[in-house]
Structures are given as structure tokens and as C-alpha cells.
Amino acid sequence: MKGLEALRGWLASHGVTDAAMESSGVYWRPVWAVLEDDFRLLLVNARHVKQVPGRKTDVRDCEWLAQLLECGLLKGSFVPSSEIRDLRDLTRLHKTLVRERSSQVNRVSKILELANVKLGSVVSDVMGVTGRAILDAMIAGEDDPQVLAGLAKGTLRGKRRELAEAVPGLMRDHHRFVRRRHLELIDELTRQVERIEVRIFAETSGPFGSALDLLQSILGVQRRSAEAILGEIGDDVSKFPTAAHFASWARVCPGNHESAGKRKSASIGKGNVWLRDALSQVAWGAARTKGSYYRALYYRRRARGGPKKAVVAVQHAILVAIWHMFTTGSLHEDLGPDHFERHDKERRKRHLVNQLRKMGVELEIKDQAA
């Protein structure tokens, strides 16, 4: 910390107003945190500022970076405010712990299979009320199938016979010990996830409440997804001049690879994996919503490029909508499932005529107005 403070003082003493640094992992973040209040900073992609090969050193890299900055040839990467960065840390930690909890639940199911206990074939969620009650009883040493089946709750009471047939197995002390450790870890992860959710709710309820309301007005966007998206993009999209720039930054726009007059398939790139993950969940939810524009878009694109390209198209449409919503401050308005039919009647007419002609039907087209 003393070294960074000394750097800040040295730069100020020499009248420096602008500084640039490469985005190398997370090593730039402490430097940025110390300098961001006193200087205009640029975070640049290292691949975009490569020096001419030969005699490569860190000092020469700095000299080259300073020369590019002096000439105004650097393009900075998007860096959100410190409040958004703090929210991003929380949402990413929340996602990581949820994934780890799911992994532990899968391990519990694996242990049950190794012990020849087919509980998962009857109970859809082994960590539900009935599943957890049976697991706790088995760990405590209960092995009577009828007693274990009698712990069923709700609709599973009608499956007591199936439960009694599924729970007998080859449960040994080893399996009980390992399963107890997994359940304790799951419980601890659940407590940590709940604490993080409380902290996220407290940090987003005040200053970011309006942004969350805008995001949740989109079909398929729930509170958790809205928090994850907000943590990655922030509530200010003014740094992106157009929606196309915004989608390009997120790497959910069509790739472009053309050479010698031929267009080839191009990857959209990796982009922000955390944002892509949140957008993927939202896009699948929107594509399953009946009577929505996104569902119509998904099936329209799936017919031509398959489900993966179709869901990327839905992600792109959602990001474009987010840019316009944050720019204008207006809630989301779905275009409707008949959007393409209303805006592409002539193309649809030609498509239907061609389909009929392929079937051997000869017809004469007359305009109704004429």
C-alpha cells in the first residue's frame, strides 16, 4: 500500500493527469483503486497494444503504452464504479457458492447410489423436506424401510410403498460418516448464501432500486438474475454510444469473418463469462414464455441455426433492450409474438408461395386491394 501511495504522490508531483495500465488478471485492481480519484485512468486490453516483437521488457512496454496514451491512440475498457464493483464481488461469490452447494448435493446423490439406495428415483429433490428427513434418519442409524417411508411429507405420502422399496441398501458406517460431512457442508453453504443475499439486497435496495425495477420488467428476469446482470454492467450505459457497441462489448453479437468475397462462420468470443451465464438463464426463461417476442425470435432463429445460435440471438435482443431501457429510463415493452409477421408480410408471402410451388401447386397471386 505504501508503494502505491508513493506512486500516486510521484505522479501528482510531476503534473500527471492521465494514466494507462494493462488489464492483467486482477493485478490492476489495487492500482486502480488508489489512483482512480486523482487521475483519468484507462484500462486497456494487452492484446490491443502489443509492441513490435523483439527486445520485450516491462520497461519498454510501459514506454510504449505511455507513447500511445500521449498520442490518444488507446481505447479504454469498461470499468464500472466502485459501488458496482463491490456488488459484482458479491453476486459472483453468491453464484460460486450456489454452484458449490449444487455440487455437494450431487455428491450426496452419488453416495446414495454407491450404498444402493434409490431414493432419487422416487424423490425428485433429495434435499427437499422428505428427502432430508429420510437422510437424517438414515444417518442416525434408522434402517427400517417402513419407518423411513413414514417420514414422507405432502404428495409423497402417496408413494410410501415406493419409498419403502427404494431406501433399503448397503448403508455402512463409512457411508453415514461421509454423508454427514456433505450435509453439514451443504447447511453451511446455505447459511453463507443467505447472508450474501441479505447483503446484496441491502446494497441494491437504495441506489440501484430503479435499475433493478427496469431489469425485472423484462420477461424471464427475476430478482437474482437482475442483481447478477446489474453487478456486471452497472446502471450507467452512457459509455457505450449505441446498443450495438454494448452488445459487442458483451460478446453476444454476430461474428464477422469475410475474405475474398466469402463469408465464413465466426465465433462471437468469450466476453464476460459471468454476464453470459446470467443472460443465458434469462434468455432460456424468455424463450419459454408463451406469447412473447423472445419466444418468437428463438423459434425463428432455431429453424435456421439451431438452439445455441437461437438463444444467443435472444441474449442479443435482451441486451439491446437493456441499453434502450437504461438510456430512456422506460420499462420494458414486449414487441409481441406476431412482431415478425406484422413487419415482414411480403417476405412471409413469398415464403409461403415458394412452399406451395415446391409441393407442385400452381397458383396466381392477386392483390386483395386491386
C-alpha positions in Angstrom: 0.0 0.0 0.0 2.8 2.4 0.8 4.4 1.8 -2.6 1.1 2.6 -4.4 0.6 5.8 -2.3 4.2 6.8 -3.2 3.4 6.2 -6.8 0.3 8.4 -6.5 2.4 11.2 -4.9 5.1 10.9 -7.5 2.7 11.1 -10.4 0.9 14.2 -8.9 4.3 15.9 -8.3 5.1 15.6 -12.0 1.8 17.1 -13.1 0.5 13.8 -14.5 -3.3 13.9 -15.2 -3.8 10.7 -17.3 -2.5 7.2 -16.8 -3.0 3.9 -18.5 -2.5 0.3 -17.5 -2.9 -3.2 -18.9 -5.7 -5.4 -17.7 -3.6 -8.3 -16.4 -5.8 -10.6 -14.4 -6.8 -8.8 -11.2 -3.4 -7.1 -10.6 -4.6 -3.8 -12.0 -7.4 -3.5 -9.4 -5.4 -2.3 -6.3 -3.5 0.2 -8.5 -6.8 1.4 -10.0 -8.4 1.8 -6.5 -5.6 4.0 -5.3 -5.4 6.2 -8.4 -9.0 6.5 -9.6 -9.9 9.5 -7.5 -6.9 11.7 -8.6 -6.3 10.8 -12.3 -8.1 10.0 -15.5 -7.4 6.3 -15.9 -7.6 3.9 -18.9 -7.6 0.2 -18.6 -6.5 -1.3 -21.9 -6.5 -4.8 -23.4 -3.0 -6.1 -23.6 -3.6 -7.8 -26.9 -4.6 -4.4 -28.4 -1.4 -2.6 -27.5 1.3 -5.2 -28.5 4.6 -3.6 -29.3 6.7 -4.7 -32.3 8.3 -8.1 -31.5 11.8 -8.1 -30.2 13.6 -7.0 -27.0 10.4 -7.2 -24.9 10.7 -5.9 -21.3 8.3 -4.4 -18.8 10.0 -1.1 -19.1 9.7 -1.0 -22.9 6.0 -2.0 -22.5 5.5 1.0 -20.2 7.2 3.3 -22.6 5.1 2.1 -25.5 1.9 2.4 -23.5 2.8 5.9 -22.5 3.5 6.9 -26.1 0.2 5.5 -27.2 -1.6 7.4 -24.4 0.2 10.6 -25.3 -0.9 10.2 -29.0 -4.5 9.4 -28.0 -4.4 6.0 -29.6 -5.7 4.0 -26.6 -9.2 2.8 -26.1 -10.1 2.1 -22.5 -12.0 -0.9 -21.3 -15.3 -0.6 -19.4 -14.6 -0.2 -15.7 -17.7 0.3 -13.5 -17.9 2.4 -10.4 -16.6 1.2 -7.0 -20.1 0.6 -5.8 -20.9 -1.6 -8.8 -17.5 -3.4 -8.4 -18.4 -4.2 -4.8 -21.8 -5.5 -5.9 -20.1 -7.6 -8.6 -17.9 -9.2 -6.0 -21.0 -10.2 -4.0 -23.0 -11.5 -7.0 -20.1 -13.6 -8.2 -19.4 -15.0 -4.8 -23.1 -15.8 -4.5 -23.0 -17.7 -7.8 -19.9 -19.6 -6.8 -21.3 -20.7 -3.5 -24.6 -21.8 -5.2 -22.6 -23.9 -7.7 -20.6 -25.4 -4.9 -23.8 -26.3 -3.0 -25.2 -27.9 -6.1 -22.0 -29.9 -6.4 -22.3 -31.1 -2.9 -25.9 -32.2 -3.4 -24.8 -34.2 -6.4 -22.2 -35.9 -4.3 -24.8 -36.8 -1.8 -26.8 -38.5 -4.6 -23.6 -40.3 -5.6 -23.1 -41.6 -2.1 -26.7 -42.9 -2.1 -26.1 -44.7 -5.4 -22.9 -46.3 -4.0 -24.9 -47.5 -1.0 -27.5 -48.9 -3.3 -30.2 -46.5 -2.0 -32.5 -45.5 -4.9 -34.1 -42.5 -3.1 -33.5 -40.2 -6.1 -35.7 -42.5 -8.3 -38.7 -41.7 -6.1 -38.0 -38.2 -4.7 -37.2 -35.5 -7.3 -35.2 -33.5 -4.8 -33.2 -35.5 -2.3 -32.6 -32.3 -0.3 -36.3 -31.5 -0.1 -38.3 -31.8 3.1 -39.0 -35.6 2.7 -35.6 -36.4 1.3 -33.7 -34.5 4.0 -35.8 -36.2 6.8 -35.0 -39.6 5.4 -31.3 -38.8 5.1 -31.1 -37.5 8.6 -32.9 -40.6 9.9 -30.6 -43.0 8.0 -27.5 -41.1 9.3 -28.9 -41.5 12.8 -28.9 -45.3 12.2 -32.5 -46.0 11.2 -32.7 -48.8 8.7 -36.3 -49.9 8.9 -37.9 -49.2 5.4 -41.4 -48.7 6.8 -40.2 -46.2 9.3 -38.2 -44.3 6.7 -41.1 -44.3 4.3 -43.3 -43.0 7.1 -41.3 -39.7 7.1 -42.8 -38.8 3.7 -44.5 -35.3 3.6 -47.1 -33.8 1.3 -47.8 -35.5 -2.0 -45.0 -38.1 -1.4 -47.2 -39.8 1.2 -48.9 -41.5 -1.7 -45.5 -43.0 -2.6 -44.7 -44.7 0.7 -44.6 -48.1 -0.9 -42.1 -47.0 -3.5 -40.1 -45.2 -0.8 -40.0 -48.4 1.3 -38.7 -50.3 -1.7 -36.1 -47.6 -2.5 -34.5 -46.9 0.8 -33.1 -50.4 1.8 -29.5 -50.6 0.7 -26.0 -51.4 1.8 -25.6 -48.5 4.1 -22.4 -48.8 6.2 -20.9 -46.5 8.9 -18.5 -45.3 6.2 -21.4 -44.0 4.1 -23.1 -42.4 7.1 -19.9 -40.6 8.0 -19.3 -39.2 4.5 -22.9 -38.3 4.0 -23.0 -36.4 7.4 -20.0 -34.4 6.3 -21.6 -33.5 3.0 -24.9 -32.5 4.7 -23.0 -30.3 7.2 -21.2 -28.6 4.3 -24.4 -28.1 2.4 -26.0 -26.5 5.5 -23.0 -24.2 6.0 -23.1 -23.2 2.3 -26.8 -22.5 2.6 -26.2 -20.2 5.6 -23.5 -18.3 3.7 -25.6 -17.9 0.6 -28.4 -16.5 2.7 -26.1 -14.0 4.4 -24.8 -12.8 1.0 -28.3 -12.5 -0.3 -29.2 -10.2 2.6 -26.1 -8.1 1.9 -26.9 -7.8 -1.8 -30.5 -6.8 -1.0 -29.3 -4.1 1.3 -26.8 -2.7 -1.2 -29.3 -2.7 -4.1 -32.4 -1.6 -2.4 -31.4 2.1 -2.3 -29.3 3.5 -5.1 -30.0 0.7 -7.6 -33.7 0.1 -6.9 -34.8 1.8 -10.2 -32.3 -0.1 -12.3 -33.5 -3.4 -10.7 -37.1 -2.4 -11.5 -36.2 -1.8 -15.1 -34.4 -5.2 -15.4 -37.2 -7.1 -13.7 -39.7 -5.7 -16.2 -38.1 -8.0 -18.8 -39.7 -11.4 -19.3 -37.7 -14.1 -17.6 -35.7 -11.8 -15.3 -36.1 -12.5 -11.6 -34.5 -10.6 -8.7 -31.4 -12.8 -8.6 -30.8 -12.6 -12.3 -31.3 -8.8 -12.2 -28.8 -8.4 -9.4 -26.2 -10.5 -11.4 -26.7 -8.5 -14.6 -26.6 -5.2 -12.7 -23.3 -6.3 -11.0 -21.7 -6.9 -14.4 -23.0 -3.9 -16.5 -23.8 -1.3 -13.8 -26.6 1.2 -14.0 -24.9 3.6 -16.5 -24.6 2.6 -20.1 -23.6 6.0 -21.4 -20.1 4.8 -22.0 -21.5 2.7 -24.9 -22.6 5.1 -27.7 -25.0 2.7 -29.2 -26.7 -0.6 -28.4 -24.5 -2.3 -30.9 -21.4 -1.2 -29.0 -23.0 -2.5 -25.8 -23.7 -5.9 -27.3 -20.3 -6.1 -28.9 -18.6 -5.5 -25.6 -20.7 -8.3 -24.0 -19.7 -10.6 -27.0 -23.3 -11.5 -27.8 -23.4 -10.1 -31.3 -22.9 -11.9 -34.7 -19.3 -12.6 -35.6 -17.9 -11.2 -38.9 -15.4 -13.2 -40.9 -15.3 -12.4 -44.6 -12.4 -13.0 -47.0 -12.2 -13.0 -50.8 -15.9 -12.4 -51.1 -16.8 -15.4 -48.9 -18.4 -15.2 -45.5 -17.3 -17.8 -43.1 -18.5 -18.9 -39.7 -17.0 -16.8 -36.9 -17.0 -17.2 -33.1 -18.6 -14.5 -31.0 -15.8 -14.7 -28.5 -15.7 -15.3 -24.8 -16.6 -11.9 -23.3 -17.7 -11.7 -19.7 -18.5 -15.2 -18.7 -20.4 -14.1 -15.6 -22.7 -11.9 -17.7 -23.1 -14.5 -20.3 -24.2 -17.0 -17.7 -26.8 -14.7 -16.3 -28.0 -13.7 -19.8 -28.2 -17.4 -20.8 -30.6 -18.2 -17.9 -32.7 -15.1 -18.7 -32.8 -15.9 -22.4 -33.9 -19.5 -21.8 -36.6 -18.3 -19.5 -37.8 -15.6 -22.0 -37.8 -18.2 -24.9 -40.1 -20.5 -22.9 -42.6 -17.7 -22.1 -45.6 -18.1 -24.3 -47.0 -15.1 -26.2 -43.7 -13.2 -26.1 -41.5 -11.6 -28.8 -38.4 -13.5 -27.5 -40.2 -16.9 -27.9 -41.0 -16.0 -31.5 -37.4 -14.8 -32.1 -36.0 -18.0 -30.6 -38.0 -20.4 -32.8 -37.4 -18.2 -35.9 -33.6 -18.4 -35.4 -33.6 -22.0 -34.2 -35.1 -23.1 -37.6 -32.1 -21.7 -39.4 -29.2 -22.1 -37.0 -30.1 -24.4 -34.2 -30.9 -23.8 -30.5 -27.5 -22.5 -29.4 -27.4 -19.7 -32.0 -31.1 -19.0 -31.3 -30.5 -18.4 -27.6 -27.5 -16.1 -28.4 -29.9 -14.1 -30.6 -32.3 -13.8 -27.7 -29.4 -12.7 -25.4 -28.5 -10.1 -28.0 -32.1 -8.8 -28.2 -32.3 -8.6 -24.4 -29.1 -6.6 -24.2 -30.3 -4.2 -26.8 -33.5 -3.8 -24.8 -31.5 -3.1 -21.6 -29.4 -0.4 -23.3 -32.5 1.4 -24.5 -34.3 1.0 -21.1 -31.3 2.4 -19.2 -30.9 5.2 -21.7 -34.5 6.3 -21.7 -35.5 5.1 -18.2 -38.6 3.4 -19.5 -39.8 -0.1 -18.6 -39.6 -3.0 -21.0 -42.3 -3.4 -23.6 -42.6 -6.7 -25.3 -43.0 -6.5 -29.1 -45.4 -9.4 -29.2 -45.4 -12.8 -30.7 -46.6 -11.5 -34.1 -43.9 -8.9 -34.5 -42.2 -10.6 -37.4 -45.5 -11.3 -39.2 -46.5 -7.7 -38.8 -43.2 -6.3 -40.1 -42.4 -8.9 -42.7 -45.6 -9.7 -44.5 -44.1 -9.6 -48.0 -41.2 -11.9 -47.1 -43.7 -14.3 -45.4 -45.9 -14.2 -48.5 -43.0 -15.2 -50.8 -42.0 -18.0 -48.4 -45.5 -19.5 -48.4 -45.8 -19.2 -52.2 -42.5 -21.0 -52.7 -43.5 -23.7 -50.3 -46.7 -24.3 -52.3 -44.8 -24.4 -55.6 -42.4 -26.9 -54.1 -45.4 -29.1 -53.4 -46.4 -28.9 -57.1 -49.2 -26.3 -56.6 -49.6 -23.8 -59.4 -51.4 -20.6 -58.3 -51.9 -17.0 -59.4 -51.3 -14.2 -56.9 -53.8 -11.3 -56.9 -53.6 -8.4 -54.6 -56.7 -8.0 -52.5 -56.7 -4.3 -52.7 -56.7 -4.5 -56.5 
